[in-house]
Amino acid sequence: MADQRTSGPAAPGSVQSSAADASTGELVGRMTQQMSTLVRDEIRLAQLDLTEKGKRAGVGAGALGGAGAVAYLGLATLIAAAVLGLAEAVPGWLSALIIGIAVLAVAGILALFGKKKLQSATPPMPTEAVQGLKQDVQTVKEHRR
């Protein structure tokens, strides 16, 4: 008798795989094992993807930090140039004082702006959403009566 398992299209009523010979319990066991393997493989893939993205983000953050340090040095050089430039018109000490006061004024303005933005962001609770939920609860209570 010839083997009924073929690699081509099967004739009606023929057996294509050992799954047809397996009991329901065996099939459920295989499915459970395959699902478990699939989930583990997907989690492993997600971990690898997150690890790779984390490494890229770390390199990017490092590059931004380096850029910030170089920009800081550039700003310090420009401030020194402003002091030296103004020193051509007034004494050096006065030039440094004027530029120092101007830099501190800019820092003060930025600090006030940052403080205002931080205060508008706190508390971190979504106050509009909470207010909307309170109104919804109140509406439901009124309609229950």
Helices and strands as residue ranges (DSSP letters): G 18-20, H 24-86, H 92-121, H 127-144
